[in-house]
Amino acid sequence: MIEWNGREYRCPVEVAMDVVSGKWKCLVLWHLHDGSKRYKELERIVPGVSQKMLTQQLKEMERDGLLIRTVYPEVPPRVEYTLTELGHSTFPILEMMQSWAVNRLDLREKSE
């Protein structure tokens, strides 16, 4: 057994899948690689995510050390999300997933 972040796992792949699993986590990580984003920005660039799900996924990623949530003492409060070093370290995996999808799944841009 492996213990990480107060939870038990059977193998390292299970830990990694738990950390980045969820329909929206990889997309949020992908977009935060470009720099900090506010909540509404993330809501706009991750199409189809509900407020509840985005909030839940952001909390999980903060708990797991992938991102930092910064609240600025302004009225109204401004909240930004920024990747940690651990969060940035997921980017090569995401790039490999993107490359695999483009090269192996014969993806093409839709013409409008």
Jmol script that loads the backbone (N, CA, C; Angstrom):
load data "model"
ATOM      1  N   MET A   1       0.834  -1.191   0.000  1.00  0.00           N
ATOM      2  CA  MET A   1       0.000   0.000   0.000  1.00  0.00           C
ATOM      3  C   MET A   1       0.878   1.254   0.000  1.00  0.00           C
ATOM      4  N   ILE A   2       0.360   2.273  -0.628  1.00  0.00           N
ATOM      5  CA  ILE A   2       1.028   3.572  -0.692  1.00  0.00           C
ATOM      6  C   ILE A   2       0.112   4.579  -0.029  1.00  0.00           C
ATOM      7  N   GLU A   3       0.664   5.456   0.782  1.00  0.00           N
ATOM      8  CA  GLU A   3      -0.148   6.520   1.362  1.00  0.00           C
ATOM      9  C   GLU A   3       0.325   7.848   0.799  1.00  0.00           C
ATOM     10  N   TRP A   4      -0.631   8.653   0.343  1.00  0.00           N
ATOM     11  CA  TRP A   4      -0.321   9.994  -0.155  1.00  0.00           C
ATOM     12  C   TRP A   4      -1.471  10.915   0.206  1.00  0.00           C
ATOM     13  N   ASN A   5      -1.137  12.029   0.795  1.00  0.00           N
ATOM     14  CA  ASN A   5      -2.131  13.060   1.113  1.00  0.00           C
ATOM     15  C   ASN A   5      -3.278  12.505   1.973  1.00  0.00           C
ATOM     16  N   GLY A   6      -2.920  11.572   2.883  1.00  0.00           N
ATOM     17  CA  GLY A   6      -3.913  11.017   3.792  1.00  0.00           C
ATOM     18  C   GLY A   6      -4.806   9.939   3.199  1.00  0.00           C
ATOM     19  N   ARG A   7      -4.482   9.495   1.985  1.00  0.00           N
ATOM     20  CA  ARG A   7      -5.277   8.454   1.341  1.00  0.00           C
ATOM     21  C   ARG A   7      -4.377   7.275   0.975  1.00  0.00           C
ATOM     22  N   GLU A   8      -4.965   6.083   0.910  1.00  0.00           N
ATOM     23  CA  GLU A   8      -4.197   4.883   0.573  1.00  0.00           C
ATOM     24  C   GLU A   8      -4.465   4.436  -0.858  1.00  0.00           C
ATOM     25  N   TYR A   9      -3.390   3.968  -1.503  1.00  0.00           N
ATOM     26  CA  TYR A   9      -3.452   3.517  -2.888  1.00  0.00           C
ATOM     27  C   TYR A   9      -2.679   2.215  -3.038  1.00  0.00           C
ATOM     28  N   ARG A  10      -2.978   1.505  -4.117  1.00  0.00           N
ATOM     29  CA  ARG A  10      -2.289   0.248  -4.393  1.00  0.00           C
ATOM     30  C   ARG A  10      -1.032   0.424  -5.247  1.00  0.00           C
ATOM     31  N   CYS A  11      -1.018   1.465  -6.112  1.00  0.00           N
ATOM     32  CA  CYS A  11       0.148   1.666  -6.973  1.00  0.00           C
ATOM     33  C   CYS A  11       0.258   3.147  -7.356  1.00  0.00           C
ATOM     34  N   PRO A  12       1.444   3.571  -7.792  1.00  0.00           N
ATOM     35  CA  PRO A  12       1.652   4.977  -8.149  1.00  0.00           C
ATOM     36  C   PRO A  12       0.734   5.480  -9.258  1.00  0.00           C
ATOM     37  N   VAL A  13       0.367   4.623 -10.209  1.00  0.00           N
ATOM     38  CA  VAL A  13      -0.527   5.050 -11.294  1.00  0.00           C
ATOM     39  C   VAL A  13      -1.886   5.428 -10.718  1.00  0.00           C
ATOM     40  N   GLU A  14      -2.337   4.698  -9.714  1.00  0.00           N
ATOM     41  CA  GLU A  14      -3.607   5.011  -9.064  1.00  0.00           C
ATOM     42  C   GLU A  14      -3.559   6.388  -8.413  1.00  0.00           C
ATOM     43  N   VAL A  15      -2.420   6.729  -7.795  1.00  0.00           N
ATOM     44  CA  VAL A  15      -2.251   8.051  -7.192  1.00  0.00           C
ATOM     45  C   VAL A  15      -2.328   9.125  -8.276  1.00  0.00           C
ATOM     46  N   ALA A  16      -1.563   8.935  -9.343  1.00  0.00           N
ATOM     47  CA  ALA A  16      -1.537   9.921 -10.431  1.00  0.00           C
ATOM     48  C   ALA A  16      -2.923  10.106 -11.039  1.00  0.00           C
ATOM     49  N   MET A  17      -3.638   9.015 -11.256  1.00  0.00           N
ATOM     50  CA  MET A  17      -4.980   9.117 -11.832  1.00  0.00           C
ATOM     51  C   MET A  17      -5.927   9.861 -10.896  1.00  0.00           C
ATOM     52  N   ASP A  18      -5.798   9.649  -9.603  1.00  0.00           N
ATOM     53  CA  ASP A  18      -6.651  10.344  -8.647  1.00  0.00           C
ATOM     54  C   ASP A  18      -6.374  11.844  -8.662  1.00  0.00           C
ATOM     55  N   VAL A  19      -5.120  12.204  -8.792  1.00  0.00           N
ATOM     56  CA  VAL A  19      -4.730  13.620  -8.747  1.00  0.00           C
ATOM     57  C   VAL A  19      -5.221  14.382  -9.976  1.00  0.00           C
ATOM     58  N   VAL A  20      -5.152  13.785 -11.156  1.00  0.00           N
ATOM     59  CA  VAL A  20      -5.539  14.511 -12.369  1.00  0.00           C
ATOM     60  C   VAL A  20      -6.837  14.015 -12.996  1.00  0.00           C
ATOM     61  N   SER A  21      -7.506  13.073 -12.331  1.00  0.00           N
ATOM     62  CA  SER A  21      -8.749  12.560 -12.910  1.00  0.00           C
ATOM     63  C   SER A  21      -9.879  13.562 -12.735  1.00  0.00           C
ATOM     64  N   GLY A  22     -10.921  13.304 -13.433  1.00  0.00           N
ATOM     65  CA  GLY A  22     -12.041  14.237 -13.453  1.00  0.00           C
ATOM     66  C   GLY A  22     -12.074  14.862 -14.831  1.00  0.00           C
ATOM     67  N   LYS A  23     -13.255  15.085 -15.315  1.00  0.00           N
ATOM     68  CA  LYS A  23     -13.407  15.563 -16.685  1.00  0.00           C
ATOM     69  C   LYS A  23     -12.722  16.907 -16.925  1.00  0.00           C
ATOM     70  N   TRP A  24     -12.603  17.730 -15.889  1.00  0.00           N
ATOM     71  CA  TRP A  24     -12.173  19.105 -16.095  1.00  0.00           C
ATOM     72  C   TRP A  24     -10.766  19.408 -15.614  1.00  0.00           C
ATOM     73  N   LYS A  25     -10.182  18.582 -14.768  1.00  0.00           N
ATOM     74  CA  LYS A  25      -8.883  18.906 -14.175  1.00  0.00           C
ATOM     75  C   LYS A  25      -7.791  19.095 -15.224  1.00  0.00           C
ATOM     76  N   CYS A  26      -7.706  18.198 -16.179  1.00  0.00           N
ATOM     77  CA  CYS A  26      -6.658  18.313 -17.203  1.00  0.00           C
ATOM     78  C   CYS A  26      -6.813  19.594 -18.012  1.00  0.00           C
ATOM     79  N   LEU A  27      -8.050  19.964 -18.317  1.00  0.00           N
ATOM     80  CA  LEU A  27      -8.275  21.198 -19.074  1.00  0.00           C
ATOM     81  C   LEU A  27      -7.890  22.423 -18.254  1.00  0.00           C
ATOM     82  N   VAL A  28      -8.231  22.420 -16.978  1.00  0.00           N
ATOM     83  CA  VAL A  28      -7.851  23.539 -16.104  1.00  0.00           C
ATOM     84  C   VAL A  28      -6.331  23.625 -16.010  1.00  0.00           C
ATOM     85  N   LEU A  29      -5.666  22.487 -15.819  1.00  0.00           N
ATOM     86  CA  LEU A  29      -4.197  22.477 -15.757  1.00  0.00           C
ATOM     87  C   LEU A  29      -3.598  23.000 -17.063  1.00  0.00           C
ATOM     88  N   TRP A  30      -4.164  22.565 -18.184  1.00  0.00           N
ATOM     89  CA  TRP A  30      -3.674  22.991 -19.507  1.00  0.00           C
ATOM     90  C   TRP A  30      -3.736  24.516 -19.644  1.00  0.00           C
ATOM     91  N   HIS A  31      -4.863  25.111 -19.262  1.00  0.00           N
ATOM     92  CA  HIS A  31      -5.046  26.549 -19.413  1.00  0.00           C
ATOM     93  C   HIS A  31      -4.274  27.357 -18.374  1.00  0.00           C
ATOM     94  N   LEU A  32      -4.068  26.818 -17.199  1.00  0.00           N
ATOM     95  CA  LEU A  32      -3.307  27.544 -16.174  1.00  0.00           C
ATOM     96  C   LEU A  32      -1.810  27.523 -16.466  1.00  0.00           C
ATOM     97  N   HIS A  33      -1.380  26.636 -17.339  1.00  0.00           N
ATOM     98  CA  HIS A  33       0.042  26.606 -17.696  1.00  0.00           C
ATOM     99  C   HIS A  33       0.481  27.933 -18.331  1.00  0.00           C
ATOM    100  N   ASP A  34      -0.457  28.609 -18.997  1.00  0.00           N
ATOM    101  CA  ASP A  34      -0.165  29.901 -19.636  1.00  0.00           C
ATOM    102  C   ASP A  34      -0.059  31.041 -18.628  1.00  0.00           C
ATOM    103  N   GLY A  35      -0.518  30.826 -17.404  1.00  0.00           N
ATOM    104  CA  GLY A  35      -0.464  31.872 -16.388  1.00  0.00           C
ATOM    105  C   GLY A  35      -1.716  31.865 -15.528  1.00  0.00           C
ATOM    106  N   SER A  36      -1.702  32.672 -14.505  1.00  0.00           N
ATOM    107  CA  SER A  36      -2.818  32.748 -13.558  1.00  0.00           C
ATOM    108  C   SER A  36      -4.115  33.128 -14.263  1.00  0.00           C
ATOM    109  N   LYS A  37      -5.197  32.596 -13.742  1.00  0.00           N
ATOM    110  CA  LYS A  37      -6.517  32.905 -14.289  1.00  0.00           C
ATOM    111  C   LYS A  37      -7.479  33.152 -13.129  1.00  0.00           C
ATOM    112  N   ARG A  38      -8.446  34.027 -13.387  1.00  0.00           N
ATOM    113  CA  ARG A  38      -9.522  34.242 -12.435  1.00  0.00           C
ATOM    114  C   ARG A  38     -10.596  33.185 -12.664  1.00  0.00           C
ATOM    115  N   TYR A  39     -11.454  33.019 -11.676  1.00  0.00           N
ATOM    116  CA  TYR A  39     -12.493  31.991 -11.745  1.00  0.00           C
ATOM    117  C   TYR A  39     -13.344  32.137 -13.004  1.00  0.00           C
ATOM    118  N   LYS A  40     -13.800  33.341 -13.290  1.00  0.00           N
ATOM    119  CA  LYS A  40     -14.670  33.563 -14.454  1.00  0.00           C
ATOM    120  C   LYS A  40     -13.942  33.256 -15.762  1.00  0.00           C
ATOM    121  N   GLU A  41     -12.641  33.556 -15.814  1.00  0.00           N
ATOM    122  CA  GLU A  41     -11.863  33.213 -17.009  1.00  0.00           C
ATOM    123  C   GLU A  41     -11.864  31.702 -17.222  1.00  0.00           C
ATOM    124  N   LEU A  42     -11.634  30.959 -16.136  1.00  0.00           N
ATOM    125  CA  LEU A  42     -11.635  29.503 -16.248  1.00  0.00           C
ATOM    126  C   LEU A  42     -13.002  28.991 -16.673  1.00  0.00           C
ATOM    127  N   GLU A  43     -14.035  29.593 -16.132  1.00  0.00           N
ATOM    128  CA  GLU A  43     -15.396  29.203 -16.497  1.00  0.00           C
ATOM    129  C   GLU A  43     -15.635  29.396 -18.001  1.00  0.00           C
ATOM    130  N   ARG A  44     -15.086  30.489 -18.554  1.00  0.00           N
ATOM    131  CA  ARG A  44     -15.248  30.776 -19.987  1.00  0.00           C
ATOM    132  C   ARG A  44     -14.436  29.839 -20.876  1.00  0.00           C
ATOM    133  N   ILE A  45     -13.202  29.542 -20.482  1.00  0.00           N
ATOM    134  CA  ILE A  45     -12.323  28.771 -21.370  1.00  0.00           C
ATOM    135  C   ILE A  45     -12.454  27.262 -21.199  1.00  0.00           C
ATOM    136  N   VAL A  46     -13.223  26.823 -20.202  1.00  0.00           N
ATOM    137  CA  VAL A  46     -13.502  25.399 -20.038  1.00  0.00           C
ATOM    138  C   VAL A  46     -15.002  25.211 -20.315  1.00  0.00           C
ATOM    139  N   PRO A  47     -15.360  25.089 -21.581  1.00  0.00           N
ATOM    140  CA  PRO A  47     -16.777  25.061 -21.952  1.00  0.00           C
ATOM    141  C   PRO A  47     -17.500  23.839 -21.401  1.00  0.00           C
ATOM    142  N   GLY A  48     -18.707  24.086 -20.903  1.00  0.00           N
ATOM    143  CA  GLY A  48     -19.536  22.991 -20.429  1.00  0.00           C
ATOM    144  C   GLY A  48     -19.415  22.668 -18.951  1.00  0.00           C
ATOM    145  N   VAL A  49     -18.432  23.246 -18.276  1.00  0.00           N
ATOM    146  CA  VAL A  49     -18.276  22.956 -16.851  1.00  0.00           C
ATOM    147  C   VAL A  49     -19.274  23.792 -16.047  1.00  0.00           C
ATOM    148  N   SER A  50     -19.919  23.158 -15.073  1.00  0.00           N
ATOM    149  CA  SER A  50     -20.841  23.889 -14.204  1.00  0.00           C
ATOM    150  C   SER A  50     -20.044  24.592 -13.108  1.00  0.00           C
ATOM    151  N   GLN A  51     -20.640  25.603 -12.500  1.00  0.00           N
ATOM    152  CA  GLN A  51     -19.972  26.311 -11.406  1.00  0.00           C
ATOM    153  C   GLN A  51     -19.643  25.350 -10.272  1.00  0.00           C
ATOM    154  N   LYS A  52     -20.583  24.490  -9.951  1.00  0.00           N
ATOM    155  CA  LYS A  52     -20.384  23.527  -8.863  1.00  0.00           C
ATOM    156  C   LYS A  52     -19.190  22.617  -9.149  1.00  0.00           C
ATOM    157  N   MET A  53     -19.133  22.086 -10.356  1.00  0.00           N
ATOM    158  CA  MET A  53     -18.059  21.158 -10.707  1.00  0.00           C
ATOM    159  C   MET A  53     -16.710  21.861 -10.786  1.00  0.00           C
ATOM    160  N   LEU A  54     -16.683  23.064 -11.363  1.00  0.00           N
ATOM    161  CA  LEU A  54     -15.427  23.811 -11.439  1.00  0.00           C
ATOM    162  C   LEU A  54     -14.912  24.112 -10.038  1.00  0.00           C
ATOM    163  N   THR A  55     -15.784  24.563  -9.160  1.00  0.00           N
ATOM    164  CA  THR A  55     -15.399  24.857  -7.782  1.00  0.00           C
ATOM    165  C   THR A  55     -14.856  23.609  -7.093  1.00  0.00           C
ATOM    166  N   GLN A  56     -15.543  22.493  -7.274  1.00  0.00           N
ATOM    167  CA  GLN A  56     -15.111  21.233  -6.655  1.00  0.00           C
ATOM    168  C   GLN A  56     -13.741  20.804  -7.168  1.00  0.00           C
ATOM    169  N   GLN A  57     -13.555  20.860  -8.482  1.00  0.00           N
ATOM    170  CA  GLN A  57     -12.286  20.434  -9.071  1.00  0.00           C
ATOM    171  C   GLN A  57     -11.143  21.356  -8.640  1.00  0.00           C
ATOM    172  N   LEU A  58     -11.395  22.670  -8.574  1.00  0.00           N
ATOM    173  CA  LEU A  58     -10.366  23.615  -8.122  1.00  0.00           C
ATOM    174  C   LEU A  58      -9.982  23.345  -6.673  1.00  0.00           C
ATOM    175  N   LYS A  59     -10.959  23.059  -5.822  1.00  0.00           N
ATOM    176  CA  LYS A  59     -10.674  22.747  -4.413  1.00  0.00           C
ATOM    177  C   LYS A  59      -9.830  21.484  -4.298  1.00  0.00           C
ATOM    178  N   GLU A  60     -10.164  20.465  -5.086  1.00  0.00           N
ATOM    179  CA  GLU A  60      -9.396  19.224  -5.063  1.00  0.00           C
ATOM    180  C   GLU A  60      -7.957  19.456  -5.529  1.00  0.00           C
ATOM    181  N   MET A  61      -7.789  20.252  -6.587  1.00  0.00           N
ATOM    182  CA  MET A  61      -6.441  20.521  -7.096  1.00  0.00           C
ATOM    183  C   MET A  61      -5.636  21.357  -6.105  1.00  0.00           C
ATOM    184  N   GLU A  62      -6.305  22.258  -5.395  1.00  0.00           N
ATOM    185  CA  GLU A  62      -5.623  23.038  -4.356  1.00  0.00           C
ATOM    186  C   GLU A  62      -5.214  22.105  -3.219  1.00  0.00           C
ATOM    187  N   ARG A  63      -6.113  21.241  -2.792  1.00  0.00           N
ATOM    188  CA  ARG A  63      -5.827  20.272  -1.726  1.00  0.00           C
ATOM    189  C   ARG A  63      -4.642  19.380  -2.085  1.00  0.00           C
ATOM    190  N   ASP A  64      -4.557  18.983  -3.370  1.00  0.00           N
ATOM    191  CA  ASP A  64      -3.504  18.078  -3.814  1.00  0.00           C
ATOM    192  C   ASP A  64      -2.215  18.803  -4.183  1.00  0.00           C
ATOM    193  N   GLY A  65      -2.184  20.120  -4.025  1.00  0.00           N
ATOM    194  CA  GLY A  65      -0.953  20.874  -4.244  1.00  0.00           C
ATOM    195  C   GLY A  65      -0.652  21.222  -5.685  1.00  0.00           C
ATOM    196  N   LEU A  66      -1.660  21.133  -6.576  1.00  0.00           N
ATOM    197  CA  LEU A  66      -1.436  21.447  -7.984  1.00  0.00           C
ATOM    198  C   LEU A  66      -1.574  22.933  -8.281  1.00  0.00           C
ATOM    199  N   LEU A  67      -2.347  23.629  -7.470  1.00  0.00           N
ATOM    200  CA  LEU A  67      -2.533  25.062  -7.702  1.00  0.00           C
ATOM    201  C   LEU A  67      -2.673  25.813  -6.393  1.00  0.00           C
ATOM    202  N   ILE A  68      -2.504  27.111  -6.511  1.00  0.00           N
ATOM    203  CA  ILE A  68      -2.646  28.015  -5.366  1.00  0.00           C
ATOM    204  C   ILE A  68      -3.802  28.953  -5.675  1.00  0.00           C
ATOM    205  N   ARG A  69      -4.656  29.124  -4.687  1.00  0.00           N
ATOM    206  CA  ARG A  69      -5.785  30.052  -4.788  1.00  0.00           C
ATOM    207  C   ARG A  69      -5.412  31.293  -3.991  1.00  0.00           C
ATOM    208  N   THR A  70      -5.386  32.435  -4.679  1.00  0.00           N
ATOM    209  CA  THR A  70      -5.032  33.692  -4.034  1.00  0.00           C
ATOM    210  C   THR A  70      -6.245  34.613  -4.034  1.00  0.00           C
ATOM    211  N   VAL A  71      -6.622  35.064  -2.838  1.00  0.00           N
ATOM    212  CA  VAL A  71      -7.741  35.994  -2.688  1.00  0.00           C
ATOM    213  C   VAL A  71      -7.161  37.366  -2.390  1.00  0.00           C
ATOM    214  N   TYR A  72      -7.496  38.336  -3.224  1.00  0.00           N
ATOM    215  CA  TYR A  72      -7.019  39.703  -3.029  1.00  0.00           C
ATOM    216  C   TYR A  72      -8.062  40.492  -2.247  1.00  0.00           C
ATOM    217  N   PRO A  73      -7.612  41.246  -1.245  1.00  0.00           N
ATOM    218  CA  PRO A  73      -8.555  41.995  -0.387  1.00  0.00           C
ATOM    219  C   PRO A  73      -9.108  43.236  -1.095  1.00  0.00           C
ATOM    220  N   GLU A  74      -9.998  42.996  -2.022  1.00  0.00           N
ATOM    221  CA  GLU A  74     -10.630  44.072  -2.788  1.00  0.00           C
ATOM    222  C   GLU A  74     -12.139  43.896  -2.691  1.00  0.00           C
ATOM    223  N   VAL A  75     -12.854  44.903  -3.077  1.00  0.00           N
ATOM    224  CA  VAL A  75     -14.311  44.804  -3.144  1.00  0.00           C
ATOM    225  C   VAL A  75     -14.733  45.039  -4.584  1.00  0.00           C
ATOM    226  N   PRO A  76     -15.336  44.075  -5.254  1.00  0.00           N
ATOM    227  CA  PRO A  76     -15.547  42.706  -4.801  1.00  0.00           C
ATOM    228  C   PRO A  76     -14.224  41.931  -4.770  1.00  0.00           C
ATOM    229  N   PRO A  77     -14.163  40.851  -3.976  1.00  0.00           N
ATOM    230  CA  PRO A  77     -12.911  40.085  -3.873  1.00  0.00           C
ATOM    231  C   PRO A  77     -12.480  39.533  -5.228  1.00  0.00           C
ATOM    232  N   ARG A  78     -11.193  39.598  -5.483  1.00  0.00           N
ATOM    233  CA  ARG A  78     -10.626  39.025  -6.711  1.00  0.00           C
ATOM    234  C   ARG A  78      -9.890  37.755  -6.318  1.00  0.00           C
ATOM    235  N   VAL A  79     -10.187  36.663  -7.011  1.00  0.00           N
ATOM    236  CA  VAL A  79      -9.559  35.374  -6.729  1.00  0.00           C
ATOM    237  C   VAL A  79      -8.837  34.909  -7.984  1.00  0.00           C
ATOM    238  N   GLU A  80      -7.577  34.515  -7.832  1.00  0.00           N
ATOM    239  CA  GLU A  80      -6.801  33.995  -8.954  1.00  0.00           C
ATOM    240  C   GLU A  80      -6.273  32.611  -8.614  1.00  0.00           C
ATOM    241  N   TYR A  81      -6.142  31.800  -9.648  1.00  0.00           N
ATOM    242  CA  TYR A  81      -5.603  30.454  -9.514  1.00  0.00           C
ATOM    243  C   TYR A  81      -4.307  30.381 -10.313  1.00  0.00           C
ATOM    244  N   THR A  82      -3.279  29.838  -9.680  1.00  0.00           N
ATOM    245  CA  THR A  82      -1.950  29.738 -10.277  1.00  0.00           C
ATOM    246  C   THR A  82      -1.408  28.341 -10.038  1.00  0.00           C
ATOM    247  N   LEU A  83      -0.755  27.774 -11.039  1.00  0.00           N
ATOM    248  CA  LEU A  83      -0.153  26.453 -10.864  1.00  0.00           C
ATOM    249  C   LEU A  83       1.046  26.516  -9.932  1.00  0.00           C
ATOM    250  N   THR A  84       1.193  25.482  -9.137  1.00  0.00           N
ATOM    251  CA  THR A  84       2.400  25.309  -8.326  1.00  0.00           C
ATOM    252  C   THR A  84       3.440  24.609  -9.202  1.00  0.00           C
ATOM    253  N   GLU A  85       4.612  24.373  -8.647  1.00  0.00           N
ATOM    254  CA  GLU A  85       5.636  23.621  -9.377  1.00  0.00           C
ATOM    255  C   GLU A  85       5.116  22.221  -9.698  1.00  0.00           C
ATOM    256  N   LEU A  86       4.401  21.613  -8.755  1.00  0.00           N
ATOM    257  CA  LEU A  86       3.808  20.296  -8.996  1.00  0.00           C
ATOM    258  C   LEU A  86       2.788  20.367 -10.130  1.00  0.00           C
ATOM    259  N   GLY A  87       1.967  21.409 -10.140  1.00  0.00           N
ATOM    260  CA  GLY A  87       0.998  21.586 -11.213  1.00  0.00           C
ATOM    261  C   GLY A  87       1.664  21.746 -12.565  1.00  0.00           C
ATOM    262  N   HIS A  88       2.726  22.559 -12.617  1.00  0.00           N
ATOM    263  CA  HIS A  88       3.463  22.742 -13.881  1.00  0.00           C
ATOM    264  C   HIS A  88       4.099  21.432 -14.345  1.00  0.00           C
ATOM    265  N   SER A  89       4.456  20.568 -13.396  1.00  0.00           N
ATOM    266  CA  SER A  89       5.118  19.311 -13.769  1.00  0.00           C
ATOM    267  C   SER A  89       4.175  18.356 -14.503  1.00  0.00           C
ATOM    268  N   THR A  90       2.874  18.630 -14.490  1.00  0.00           N
ATOM    269  CA  THR A  90       1.930  17.785 -15.238  1.00  0.00           C
ATOM    270  C   THR A  90       1.908  18.142 -16.723  1.00  0.00           C
ATOM    271  N   PHE A  91       2.448  19.300 -17.086  1.00  0.00           N
ATOM    272  CA  PHE A  91       2.319  19.779 -18.465  1.00  0.00           C
ATOM    273  C   PHE A  91       2.922  18.843 -19.510  1.00  0.00           C
ATOM    274  N   PRO A  92       4.103  18.254 -19.285  1.00  0.00           N
ATOM    275  CA  PRO A  92       4.621  17.310 -20.290  1.00  0.00           C
ATOM    276  C   PRO A  92       3.679  16.129 -20.534  1.00  0.00           C
ATOM    277  N   ILE A  93       2.991  15.685 -19.499  1.00  0.00           N
ATOM    278  CA  ILE A  93       2.025  14.591 -19.663  1.00  0.00           C
ATOM    279  C   ILE A  93       0.854  15.060 -20.523  1.00  0.00           C
ATOM    280  N   LEU A  94       0.372  16.280 -20.243  1.00  0.00           N
ATOM    281  CA  LEU A  94      -0.739  16.829 -21.015  1.00  0.00           C
ATOM    282  C   LEU A  94      -0.332  17.052 -22.470  1.00  0.00           C
ATOM    283  N   GLU A  95       0.900  17.512 -22.686  1.00  0.00           N
ATOM    284  CA  GLU A  95       1.393  17.691 -24.066  1.00  0.00           C
ATOM    285  C   GLU A  95       1.448  16.355 -24.799  1.00  0.00           C
ATOM    286  N   MET A  96       1.868  15.309 -24.090  1.00  0.00           N
ATOM    287  CA  MET A  96       1.912  13.985 -24.717  1.00  0.00           C
ATOM    288  C   MET A  96       0.506  13.500 -25.057  1.00  0.00           C
ATOM    289  N   MET A  97      -0.462  13.774 -24.180  1.00  0.00           N
ATOM    290  CA  MET A  97      -1.852  13.399 -24.459  1.00  0.00           C
ATOM    291  C   MET A  97      -2.369  14.151 -25.677  1.00  0.00           C
ATOM    292  N   GLN A  98      -2.044  15.441 -25.759  1.00  0.00           N
ATOM    293  CA  GLN A  98      -2.482  16.255 -26.894  1.00  0.00           C
ATOM    294  C   GLN A  98      -1.862  15.734 -28.192  1.00  0.00           C
ATOM    295  N   SER A  99      -0.575  15.454 -28.160  1.00  0.00           N
ATOM    296  CA  SER A  99       0.125  14.950 -29.337  1.00  0.00           C
ATOM    297  C   SER A  99      -0.424  13.586 -29.758  1.00  0.00           C
ATOM    298  N   TRP A 100      -0.655  12.725 -28.808  1.00  0.00           N
ATOM    299  CA  TRP A 100      -1.218  11.406 -29.096  1.00  0.00           C
ATOM    300  C   TRP A 100      -2.584  11.542 -29.771  1.00  0.00           C
ATOM    301  N   ALA A 101      -3.429  12.412 -29.218  1.00  0.00           N
ATOM    302  CA  ALA A 101      -4.774  12.589 -29.776  1.00  0.00           C
ATOM    303  C   ALA A 101      -4.714  13.111 -31.210  1.00  0.00           C
ATOM    304  N   VAL A 102      -3.857  14.099 -31.452  1.00  0.00           N
ATOM    305  CA  VAL A 102      -3.750  14.677 -32.793  1.00  0.00           C
ATOM    306  C   VAL A 102      -3.186  13.653 -33.776  1.00  0.00           C
ATOM    307  N   ASN A 103      -2.133  12.940 -33.375  1.00  0.00           N
ATOM    308  CA  ASN A 103      -1.448  12.039 -34.299  1.00  0.00           C
ATOM    309  C   ASN A 103      -2.102  10.677 -34.459  1.00  0.00           C
ATOM    310  N   ARG A 104      -2.743  10.186 -33.431  1.00  0.00           N
ATOM    311  CA  ARG A 104      -3.278   8.824 -33.482  1.00  0.00           C
ATOM    312  C   ARG A 104      -4.783   8.755 -33.708  1.00  0.00           C
ATOM    313  N   LEU A 105      -5.478   9.837 -33.426  1.00  0.00           N
ATOM    314  CA  LEU A 105      -6.929   9.812 -33.575  1.00  0.00           C
ATOM    315  C   LEU A 105      -7.388  10.572 -34.807  1.00  0.00           C
ATOM    316  N   ASP A 106      -6.418  10.988 -35.614  1.00  0.00           N
ATOM    317  CA  ASP A 106      -6.721  11.658 -36.885  1.00  0.00           C
ATOM    318  C   ASP A 106      -7.662  12.846 -36.680  1.00  0.00           C
ATOM    319  N   LEU A 107      -7.326  13.701 -35.730  1.00  0.00           N
ATOM    320  CA  LEU A 107      -8.154  14.866 -35.432  1.00  0.00           C
ATOM    321  C   LEU A 107      -7.954  15.949 -36.480  1.00  0.00           C
ATOM    322  N   ARG A 108      -9.042  16.621 -36.809  1.00  0.00           N
ATOM    323  CA  ARG A 108      -9.002  17.722 -37.756  1.00  0.00           C
ATOM    324  C   ARG A 108      -9.828  18.872 -37.213  1.00  0.00           C
ATOM    325  N   GLU A 109      -9.391  20.074 -37.495  1.00  0.00           N
ATOM    326  CA  GLU A 109     -10.157  21.271 -37.123  1.00  0.00           C
ATOM    327  C   GLU A 109     -11.426  21.320 -37.967  1.00  0.00           C
ATOM    328  N   LYS A 110     -12.544  21.670 -37.335  1.00  0.00           N
ATOM    329  CA  LYS A 110     -13.799  21.837 -38.069  1.00  0.00           C
ATOM    330  C   LYS A 110     -13.790  23.164 -38.787  1.00  0.00           C
ATOM    331  N   SER A 111     -14.183  23.156 -40.057  1.00  0.00           N
ATOM    332  CA  SER A 111     -14.339  24.432 -40.759  1.00  0.00           C
ATOM    333  C   SER A 111     -15.745  24.937 -40.502  1.00  0.00           C
ATOM    334  N   GLU A 112     -15.852  26.223 -40.283  1.00  0.00           N
ATOM    335  CA  GLU A 112     -17.168  26.782 -39.905  1.00  0.00           C
ATOM    336  C   GLU A 112     -17.854  27.432 -41.061  1.00  0.00           C
TER     337      GLU A 112
END
end "model"
wireframe off; spacefill off
backbone 0.3
color backbone group
